[in-house]
């Protein structure tokens, strides 16, 4: 099978670095998850809790936790358990994309990405209040799902794929990353534009001081989300092993980006309720 020559870190070093950096970001995402749940539930009755957002936040936490655990297992397998049985040692193990741990991690990345993109598209629908505005993003989301499934399928243990940069896997990964990036940029752009136009037409000090930070948080989250995928796509395009590092960091970054928005929106809602109670 034809494969591209790789550059950058050795694969064993790349996997060690990715696990360490992911652990740091995961710890930060855990704190933000706790903060998110606290803002949703503090002094709230059960029926007043935003249940959809709570479910999404919990799913993001569960997926990132499982991804972290599988990453640690994969690191141990490559360095201790199975690494010496491969021709190139641990580097050969980490290069083998048909390993069950690698397939599992990519499955989680696909699910995390679909969940994140789905939330942004749903927000577009809520803000625009029109099904027509989300037709293209929904079609692109379906494309992301299809490419993600194909990407995971070609890396199954029953296939002959042996290199993530090889032709058998490369075009599916490129399509998945590119379409995910485009879907997020389009959906976030539509969402930000709608909020900006609404706020521009709203008069009063409260709207200016309280709601515009939400727009900034949405933009910051979208930029963080998109920057991670863009960097991964660049590394993959030049066959750099940094792709392994950035690929693992995508999962906690997605969680952090959405926790940012959840916390800010929840705080803004409580401020609005307090002001309304004071003025009434």
Buried (B, 14 or more C-beta within 10 A) or exposed (E): EEBEEBEBBBBBBBBBBBBEBBBEBBEBBBEBBEBBBEBBBEEEEEEEEBEEBBEBBEBBBEBBBBBBEBBBBBBBBBBEEBBEEBEBBBBBBBBBBBBEBBBBBBBBBBBBBBBBBBBBBBBBBEBBEEEEBBEBBBEBBEBBBBBBBBBBEBBEEEBEBBBBBBEBBBBBBBBBBBBBBBBBBBBBEBBBBBBBEEBEEEEEEEBEEBBBEBBEBBBBBBBBBBBBBBBBBBBBBBBBBBBBBBBBBBBBBBBBBBBBBBBBBBBBEBEEEEEEEEEE
